[in-house]
Amino acid sequence: MLCVGGSGRIVAETSPHLAIEAANSLGWQLVLAGPMQDQGYFDTEVAPRLTADITWLGPLDGQQLRQSYANSNVAVLTPMWEEPFGLVPAEMLSCGLPLAALDRGAIGEFTDPSVPC
């Protein structure tokens, strides 16, 4: 299964290393996208986990982002802060991409776990 691990900032608060661990434990391919805003975090937590099945594309423009979502089966989001509203999950859901996400901040307010994907 191909999944996209968010498309927002690559920082500790969004914890893409947890998305990588989840994808690895399930045998999924994972594509990370978004601007690297914390070089130290990227170097210690993300870069060592990149493989042929776990890739980082960097920041994407709108067309590239839509293509990434269209090619994915699920989005994996691992926020580690109480984000009041997440643009990334809203964009993904509006494109019809199901979410596998930690229930942090507003994510639980616009997803319904009782509805099967």
HELIX and SHEET records of a PDB file:
HELIX    1   1 PRO A   16  LEU A   26  1                                  11    
HELIX    2   2 GLN A   39  TYR A   41  1                                   3    
HELIX    3   3 PHE A   42  VAL A   46  3                                   5    
HELIX    4   4 ALA A   47  ARG A   49  5                                   3    
HELIX    5   5 GLY A   62  ALA A   70  1                                   9    
HELIX    6   6 LEU A   87  SER A   94  1                                   8    
HELIX    7   7 GLY A  105  GLU A  109  5                                   5    
SHEET    1   A 5 ILE A  54  TRP A  56  0                                        
SHEET    2   A 5 GLN A  29  LEU A  32  1                                        
SHEET    3   A 5 LEU A   2  VAL A   4  1                                        
SHEET    4   A 5 VAL A  74  LEU A  77  1                                        
SHEET    5   A 5 LEU A  99  ALA A 101  1                                        
END                                                                             
